[in-house]
Amino acid sequence: MPDLTPTSPDAQDGGRDRALTPETLAVVAGRPARGADAQLNTPVSLTSTYMGGGSLTDPAGTALGYARFGNPTWSALEEALGVLEGGRALTFASGMGAVAAALHLVPAGGTVLLPHGAYNGTHALSQLLLEQQRLAVGLVDLTDLDGVRAALADAAGPTLLWVESPTNPLLEVADIAALTALAHEAGALVAVDNTFATPLLQRPLAAGVDVVVHSVTKFLSGHSDVVLGAVVLPPAGTPGADERHAVVLRHRTLHGAIPGPLEAFLALRGLRTLPLRLRQSQASAAELARRLQHHPAVTRVRHPSLPDDPGHELARRQMDGFGAIVSIEVLGSRTAADAVVDAVRLWVPATSLGGVESLIERRRRHASEPHVVPEDLLRLSVGVEDVEDLWRDLSRALDTIR
Ligand SMILES: *Cc1c(COP(=O)(O)O)cnc(C)c1O
């Protein structure tokens, strides 16, 4: 396989000494080696076992032998994700499988500090680990650096600071570099759930973050046909990273949270068009956010593209785009919000996000949703449909509650 780490000679741009852009890497990374009759795509490897004596190894370099330890289709996806994030990726059966493996980096008796608005599955899992007395759990406001510093100082045992930015679904933006500096000063590790931004919009490992997790289910796959996750660790040789890579790999192998080969194939196919999909979706998201601010049924719009959004300045510095998720609050609370979801025809009333089709959901309909999320908040995942069609359908649905 060509070496496509952005600094490798193969990744240089026609001898002009410039690394390939993420847009190009999304297309070229994770392919079989060039050669006569070579397949362009790594095929779906459907096997549970391998005959001995070959050269295939697991990500730790051990002879493969059995398919719970590794699979060439996973490796192709892991190579592409690793190149895009600037690290080493391990794929999992789901985003939650990846979250669980990352939380496992905290030894028993340690602490995880979570943002109050973190993904509800991450909240629920840390709550479970707390009930099992494996970890202590603290809640922090990531936009309050003094508060995070104090929580880090108070935390018992080895500590992991969990960062989401922008958060789901409040779209708060956290200062990843500042939080990483605070955590490292306190001897804590930092994890970033990069699902919302994707490596195209921000690369936390470059800011010194210790571990990145993804729900590959969302933007990376992009077609609402796959459930998959990934953990990405810094490049081999980074202090501490090799040990953590071994811990995460062992967790995957022994808990059996392994991806299906077909899912890995579909995710890599989806990843090829991530730059195009994201460009379209986030341009539409920004346009819809701008228009929604003036709709009489809307009381608040959350999207970092808006100049008066609390996260706007930070997102401009930290991200290469504002993302494709918009949250709105509507006049008349929960019933009105439900009525909007009932009234849309093009938008799909469904959970999840990051696919080519636009989805709308009142988040508090889930009992597990953190209560900092307003009852009337609707989360919009903007897909790649024509923005005028999306606007007509949404504004008409909002007109029904005025
Ligand atoms: C969906 C999601 C997850 C969980 O991923 P699954 O693939 O559903 O297991 C984790 N974090 C965020 C931010 C998500 O949106």
The ligand as a MOL file (V3000), in Angstrom:
LIG
                    3D

  0  0  0     0  0            999 V3000
M  V30 BEGIN CTAB
M  V30 COUNTS 15 15 0 0 0
M  V30 BEGIN ATOM
M  V30 1 C -24.3330 8.5000 17.4730 0
M  V30 2 C -23.2620 9.0200 18.3630 0
M  V30 3 C -22.5070 8.1510 19.1670 0
M  V30 4 C -22.7780 6.6530 19.2420 0
M  V30 5 O -22.5320 6.0210 18.0330 0
M  V30 6 P -23.3030 4.6710 17.5290 0
M  V30 7 O -22.6670 4.4400 16.2190 0
M  V30 8 O -24.7490 5.0150 17.4820 0
M  V30 9 O -23.0260 3.6150 18.5320 0
M  V30 10 C -21.4760 8.6980 19.9250 0
M  V30 11 N -21.2250 10.0330 19.9110 0
M  V30 12 C -21.9440 10.8930 19.1640 0
M  V30 13 C -21.6060 12.3480 19.1990 0
M  V30 14 C -22.9860 10.4260 18.3720 0
M  V30 15 O -23.6990 11.2900 17.6440 0
M  V30 END ATOM
M  V30 BEGIN BOND
M  V30 1 1 1 2
M  V30 2 1 2 3
M  V30 3 2 2 14
M  V30 4 1 3 4
M  V30 5 2 3 10
M  V30 6 1 4 5
M  V30 7 1 5 6
M  V30 8 2 6 7
M  V30 9 1 6 8
M  V30 10 1 6 9
M  V30 11 1 10 11
M  V30 12 2 11 12
M  V30 13 1 12 13
M  V30 14 1 12 14
M  V30 15 1 14 15
M  V30 END BOND
M  V30 END CTAB
M  END
